């Protein structure tokens, strides 16, 4: 260890599935110790994501079929906890959530070079080390293992990446979950110089997708509320449509090469109608509801490709680090909160009045 570290730390514990009452801010949580192949990180910032709320309320359980916002504050009256995680299994409590982590390595486990102590790092939010790099398997940082809502956390050294830039800790913490989700969808559909439609464009993943798609040379059409249209154009959107617009009437059938979707819900069938013959569709969220109806004739008669996107190849996160260091993307932080005000941050997140990311600053140990 590079210096004397405390035995206890500040952290937010998720004590069970439910409402805000399940989030407990503590100052006496034991500091974890890095095992073989792991590093200990002093966390400086972590962002609020849909997955934190979805995990807290048990939305990933197949027993829930409503939108994410309907249970975001109080949770759901009944939920089957046996399949309420990303990995379709039960969660262990208490759990320290936080899919994002920007911090500094302060100690290393066996097999990790002590020379890494002091590095400023980001943690990949989808971890493959713990599942021996089996295809399409991963642990979610802050779900299957403890995450970044704490002064200290451990992560696999191989999936904790050094980053050199002049961004603030809060700005860096806005990147991992949202940007890797967006970049993964673009990577999977092999987006090129094409026309892409991005749903939920004012959210963390959506706004990241706008930037990252534009970086690839795409013509970007964003769906959002009119109040956020100007800001999305500044991010690179070529056109912004009202999220409630009749897409078929406005765009026409067979007009879009690729759809990047994190919304789902009732409008979902229209997304397939505007896709061209041979078009590609990628989804990594369903904030408007997970249950949709599909006309299979649309799927096969148009030769569409539909992709569910969670698992990420290692190159996705490594590419993000390179984009940051080359100045090819910029952070979008809407507001910051101290970690102890996580409830206020999640309340504001659920109100959807912001553009970009809400970030939690973590007190120095």
C-alpha positions as CSV (number, residue, x, y, z in Angstrom):
1,X,0.0,0.0,0.0
2,X,1.2,3.5,-0.9
3,X,-0.1,5.1,2.3
4,X,-2.0,4.4,5.5
5,X,-5.6,3.7,4.6
6,X,-8.6,3.9,6.9
7,X,-10.4,0.8,8.1
8,X,-13.9,2.3,7.6
9,X,-15.4,4.4,4.8
10,X,-18.5,6.3,3.7
11,X,-20.8,4.4,1.4
12,X,-24.4,4.0,0.3
13,X,-25.8,0.6,1.0
14,X,-28.7,-0.9,-0.8
15,X,-30.4,-3.0,1.8
16,X,-33.1,-4.6,-0.3
17,X,-35.5,-4.1,-3.2
18,X,-37.8,-1.2,-3.0
19,X,-38.0,2.6,-2.7
20,X,-35.6,5.3,-1.5
21,X,-35.8,3.9,2.0
22,X,-33.6,1.0,0.9
23,X,-30.7,3.4,0.3
24,X,-28.7,3.8,3.6
25,X,-25.8,6.3,3.8
26,X,-23.2,4.9,6.3
27,X,-19.9,6.1,7.6
28,X,-18.7,2.8,9.2
29,X,-18.5,0.4,6.2
30,X,-15.4,-1.7,6.1
31,X,-12.9,-0.7,3.4
32,X,-12.5,-3.7,1.0
33,X,-9.2,-5.3,0.4
34,X,-8.0,-6.2,-3.1
35,X,-7.6,-9.9,-3.9
36,X,-5.4,-11.5,-6.5
37,X,-5.6,-9.6,-9.7
38,X,-7.5,-6.7,-8.2
39,X,-6.8,-3.1,-7.4
40,X,-8.2,-0.9,-4.6
41,X,-9.5,2.4,-5.9
42,X,-10.3,5.6,-3.9
43,X,-13.5,6.7,-5.6
44,X,-13.8,10.4,-6.4
45,X,-17.1,10.5,-8.4
46,X,-19.8,8.2,-9.6
47,X,-22.8,9.0,-11.8
48,X,-26.5,8.2,-11.5
49,X,-27.8,5.7,-14.1
50,X,-31.1,4.0,-14.9
51,X,-29.5,0.7,-14.0
52,X,-29.0,1.9,-10.4
53,X,-32.7,2.6,-10.0
54,X,-33.8,-0.4,-12.0
55,X,-31.7,-2.6,-9.7
56,X,-33.0,-1.0,-6.6
57,X,-36.7,-1.5,-7.5
58,X,-36.2,-4.9,-9.0
59,X,-37.3,-3.9,-12.5
60,X,-35.1,-6.5,-14.2
61,X,-37.4,-9.2,-12.8
62,X,-39.7,-10.7,-15.4
63,X,-42.5,-10.2,-12.9
64,X,-42.4,-6.5,-13.7
65,X,-43.9,-5.3,-17.0
66,X,-44.2,-1.5,-16.4
67,X,-42.0,1.4,-17.3
68,X,-39.0,2.2,-15.0
69,X,-40.4,5.5,-13.8
70,X,-43.5,4.0,-12.3
71,X,-41.6,2.3,-9.5
72,X,-38.6,4.5,-9.3
73,X,-39.5,6.3,-6.0
74,X,-41.4,3.8,-3.9
75,X,-40.5,0.5,-5.7
76,X,-43.2,-2.0,-6.7
77,X,-45.8,-3.5,-4.5
78,X,-44.6,-7.0,-5.4
79,X,-41.5,-8.2,-7.2
80,X,-39.9,-11.6,-7.6
81,X,-36.4,-11.1,-6.2
82,X,-35.0,-14.3,-7.6
83,X,-34.4,-12.9,-11.1
84,X,-34.0,-9.2,-10.3
85,X,-30.5,-8.6,-11.5
86,X,-28.7,-8.2,-14.8
87,X,-27.6,-11.8,-14.6
88,X,-31.2,-13.0,-14.1
89,X,-30.4,-14.1,-10.5
90,X,-31.1,-12.7,-7.1
91,X,-29.0,-9.9,-5.6
92,X,-26.9,-10.2,-2.4
93,X,-27.6,-7.5,0.2
94,X,-26.3,-5.2,1.4
95,X,-24.9,-4.1,-1.9
96,X,-22.9,-1.0,-2.8
97,X,-24.3,0.2,-6.1
98,X,-22.7,2.6,-8.6
99,X,-22.0,1.4,-12.2
100,X,-19.6,4.3,-12.7
101,X,-16.3,4.9,-10.9
102,X,-13.6,7.5,-11.5
103,X,-10.8,7.4,-8.9
104,X,-7.2,6.6,-8.1
105,X,-5.5,3.3,-7.4
106,X,-4.3,3.3,-3.9
107,X,-3.4,-0.4,-3.4
108,X,-2.9,-3.5,-5.4
109,X,-3.6,-7.2,-4.9
110,X,-1.2,-10.1,-5.6
111,X,0.0,-10.3,-9.2
112,X,-0.6,-6.6,-9.9
113,X,2.3,-4.2,-10.4
114,X,2.7,-1.7,-7.5
115,X,3.7,0.7,-10.2
116,X,-0.1,1.2,-10.9
117,X,-0.6,2.9,-7.6
118,X,-1.4,6.5,-8.2
119,X,-3.0,6.0,-11.6
120,X,-6.2,7.9,-12.3
121,X,-8.6,5.3,-13.6
122,X,-12.1,4.4,-14.9
123,X,-13.6,1.0,-14.3
124,X,-15.3,-0.9,-17.0
125,X,-18.9,-1.2,-15.9
126,X,-19.3,-4.7,-17.4
127,X,-16.7,-7.0,-15.9
128,X,-15.6,-10.2,-17.6
129,X,-12.7,-11.2,-15.3
130,X,-15.1,-12.7,-12.8
131,X,-16.7,-15.1,-15.3
132,X,-13.4,-16.2,-16.9
133,X,-14.1,-14.3,-20.1
134,X,-16.8,-16.6,-21.2
135,X,-18.7,-15.2,-24.3
136,X,-21.7,-13.1,-23.5
137,X,-21.3,-13.4,-19.8
138,X,-20.4,-10.5,-17.4
139,X,-20.8,-9.0,-14.0
140,X,-22.2,-5.5,-13.7
141,X,-20.2,-3.2,-11.5
142,X,-22.5,-2.2,-8.7
143,X,-24.9,-5.1,-9.2
144,X,-23.2,-8.5,-9.1
145,X,-20.4,-6.9,-7.2
146,X,-19.9,-3.7,-5.2
147,X,-19.5,-0.5,-7.2
148,X,-18.7,3.1,-7.0
149,X,-21.1,4.6,-4.4
150,X,-18.3,4.5,-1.8
151,X,-15.0,6.1,-0.8
152,X,-13.2,2.9,-1.8
153,X,-14.0,0.0,-4.1
154,X,-12.1,-3.0,-5.7
155,X,-12.1,-4.0,-9.3
156,X,-10.1,-6.3,-11.6
157,X,-6.8,-4.7,-12.6
158,X,-7.3,-5.8,-16.2
159,X,-10.6,-3.9,-16.4
160,X,-9.5,-0.8,-14.6
161,X,-8.0,1.5,-17.2
162,X,-5.7,4.5,-16.8
163,X,-6.9,7.7,-18.4
164,X,-4.8,10.8,-19.1
165,X,-6.8,14.0,-19.6
166,X,-7.6,17.3,-18.0
167,X,-11.3,16.5,-17.3
168,X,-12.6,16.8,-13.7
169,X,-13.4,13.7,-11.8
170,X,-17.1,14.4,-12.2
171,X,-16.7,14.7,-16.0
172,X,-14.8,11.4,-16.2
173,X,-17.4,9.7,-14.0
174,X,-20.1,10.6,-16.5
175,X,-18.6,8.3,-19.1
176,X,-18.4,4.6,-18.2
177,X,-21.9,3.3,-18.1
178,X,-23.7,5.6,-20.5
179,X,-21.0,5.9,-23.1
180,X,-20.0,2.3,-23.1
181,X,-23.6,1.3,-23.6
182,X,-24.0,3.7,-26.5
183,X,-20.6,2.8,-28.1
184,X,-21.4,-0.9,-27.8
185,X,-24.6,-0.5,-29.7
186,X,-22.9,1.4,-32.5
187,X,-20.1,-1.1,-32.5
188,X,-22.5,-4.0,-32.8
189,X,-24.4,-2.5,-35.7
190,X,-21.2,-1.4,-37.3
191,X,-22.5,2.1,-37.8
192,X,-20.9,4.0,-40.7
193,X,-21.7,7.0,-42.7
194,X,-25.4,6.3,-42.5
195,X,-28.7,7.7,-41.2
196,X,-29.3,6.8,-37.5
197,X,-32.3,7.4,-35.3
198,X,-31.5,7.8,-31.6
199,X,-34.4,7.5,-29.1
200,X,-34.2,9.0,-25.6
201,X,-31.5,11.3,-26.9
202,X,-31.5,13.7,-23.9
203,X,-30.6,10.9,-21.4
204,X,-27.1,9.7,-20.6
205,X,-27.0,6.9,-23.1
206,X,-28.9,8.8,-25.8
207,X,-26.8,11.9,-25.6
208,X,-23.7,9.8,-25.7
209,X,-25.0,7.9,-28.8
210,X,-25.6,11.3,-30.5
211,X,-21.9,12.3,-30.0
212,X,-20.5,8.9,-30.8
213,X,-22.6,8.4,-33.9
214,X,-21.6,11.8,-35.2
215,X,-18.0,10.9,-34.5
216,X,-18.5,8.0,-37.0
217,X,-19.7,10.4,-39.6
218,X,-23.4,9.4,-39.4
219,X,-26.4,11.7,-40.1
220,X,-28.1,11.7,-36.6
221,X,-31.8,12.1,-36.0
222,X,-32.5,12.5,-32.3
223,X,-35.8,11.9,-30.5
224,X,-36.4,14.2,-27.4
225,X,-38.5,16.9,-25.9
226,X,-38.6,20.1,-27.9
227,X,-37.0,22.0,-24.9
228,X,-33.8,20.0,-25.4
229,X,-33.5,20.3,-29.1
230,X,-31.0,23.1,-29.2
231,X,-28.6,21.4,-26.8
232,X,-28.8,18.2,-28.8
233,X,-27.9,20.0,-32.0
234,X,-24.9,21.4,-30.2
235,X,-23.9,17.8,-29.4
236,X,-24.1,16.9,-33.1
237,X,-27.7,16.0,-33.9
238,X,-28.5,16.9,-37.5
239,X,-32.2,16.8,-36.7
240,X,-34.3,16.7,-33.6
241,X,-37.9,15.3,-33.5
242,X,-40.4,15.5,-30.7
243,X,-40.3,12.1,-29.0
244,X,-44.1,11.8,-29.4
245,X,-44.0,12.5,-33.2
246,X,-45.6,10.1,-35.6
247,X,-42.3,8.8,-37.0
248,X,-43.9,7.1,-40.1
249,X,-45.7,10.4,-41.0
250,X,-42.6,12.6,-40.4
251,X,-39.8,10.4,-41.7
252,X,-41.6,8.0,-44.0
253,X,-41.3,4.2,-44.1
254,X,-37.9,2.7,-45.0
255,X,-36.0,5.9,-44.4
256,X,-33.6,5.0,-41.6
257,X,-30.5,2.8,-41.8
258,X,-30.0,2.2,-38.0
259,X,-32.1,2.7,-34.9
260,X,-30.4,3.0,-31.5
261,X,-33.1,2.5,-28.9
262,X,-33.2,2.8,-25.1
263,X,-36.9,3.6,-24.7
264,X,-39.0,0.7,-26.0
265,X,-42.7,1.1,-25.0
266,X,-45.7,1.7,-27.3
267,X,-43.9,3.4,-30.1
268,X,-41.6,0.5,-30.7
269,X,-43.4,-1.0,-33.7
270,X,-43.0,2.3,-35.6
271,X,-39.2,2.1,-35.2
272,X,-39.3,-1.0,-37.4
273,X,-41.5,0.6,-40.0
274,X,-39.1,3.5,-40.5
275,X,-36.1,1.1,-40.9
276,X,-35.1,0.5,-44.5
277,X,-34.9,-2.9,-46.1
278,X,-32.0,-4.7,-44.4
279,X,-31.9,-2.1,-41.6
280,X,-30.4,-2.7,-38.2
281,X,-31.9,-2.1,-34.8
282,X,-30.0,-2.1,-31.4
283,X,-31.6,-1.9,-28.0
284,X,-30.0,-1.6,-24.5
285,X,-32.9,-0.3,-22.4
286,X,-36.7,0.0,-22.2
287,X,-37.5,2.9,-19.9
288,X,-41.0,3.4,-21.5
289,X,-41.8,-0.3,-20.9
290,X,-40.3,-3.7,-21.6
291,X,-43.3,-5.3,-23.3
292,X,-43.9,-4.6,-27.0
293,X,-45.8,-6.3,-29.8
294,X,-44.0,-7.2,-33.0
295,X,-45.4,-8.1,-36.4
296,X,-43.0,-10.8,-37.5
297,X,-43.9,-10.1,-41.1
298,X,-42.2,-6.7,-40.8
299,X,-39.1,-8.4,-39.4
300,X,-38.6,-11.0,-42.1
301,X,-40.1,-9.3,-45.1
302,X,-37.8,-6.3,-44.6
303,X,-34.8,-8.5,-43.7
304,X,-34.2,-6.6,-40.5
305,X,-31.5,-7.3,-37.9
306,X,-32.5,-6.8,-34.3
307,X,-29.7,-6.8,-31.7
308,X,-30.0,-6.9,-27.9
309,X,-26.9,-5.2,-26.5
310,X,-25.5,-5.8,-23.0
311,X,-22.2,-7.8,-23.3
312,X,-19.2,-5.7,-24.4
313,X,-16.0,-6.8,-26.0
314,X,-13.0,-5.3,-24.3
315,X,-12.2,-3.0,-27.2
316,X,-15.4,-1.0,-26.6
317,X,-14.3,0.4,-23.3
318,X,-10.7,0.8,-24.5
319,X,-11.9,2.7,-27.5
320,X,-13.8,5.1,-25.2
321,X,-10.6,5.9,-23.3
322,X,-8.8,6.7,-26.5
323,X,-11.7,9.0,-27.6
324,X,-11.3,10.9,-24.3
325,X,-7.6,11.2,-24.5
326,X,-7.8,12.4,-28.2
327,X,-10.5,14.9,-27.4
328,X,-12.9,13.3,-29.7
329,X,-15.8,13.4,-27.3
330,X,-16.8,15.7,-24.5
331,X,-18.5,15.1,-21.2
332,X,-22.1,16.3,-20.5
333,X,-22.6,16.8,-16.8
334,X,-25.9,18.4,-15.9
335,X,-25.5,18.7,-12.2
336,X,-23.4,17.3,-9.3
337,X,-24.5,16.2,-5.8
338,X,-22.6,15.0,-2.7
339,X,-22.8,11.2,-2.2
340,X,-24.9,11.7,0.9
341,X,-27.6,13.3,-1.3
342,X,-28.1,10.3,-3.5
343,X,-31.8,10.3,-2.9
344,X,-32.1,13.9,-4.2
345,X,-30.0,13.0,-7.2
346,X,-32.2,10.0,-8.1
347,X,-35.3,12.1,-7.6
348,X,-34.0,14.6,-10.1
349,X,-33.0,11.8,-12.4
350,X,-36.5,10.4,-12.4
351,X,-38.0,13.8,-13.2
352,X,-36.1,13.8,-16.5
353,X,-35.7,17.5,-16.6
354,X,-31.9,17.4,-17.3
355,X,-29.8,16.8,-20.3
356,X,-26.8,14.6,-19.8
357,X,-25.5,13.1,-16.5
358,X,-26.1,13.7,-12.8
359,X,-22.9,13.0,-10.9
360,X,-22.2,12.2,-7.3
361,X,-19.1,13.6,-5.8
362,X,-17.6,11.3,-3.2
363,X,-15.9,12.8,-0.1
364,X,-12.2,12.3,0.3
365,X,-11.2,9.8,2.8
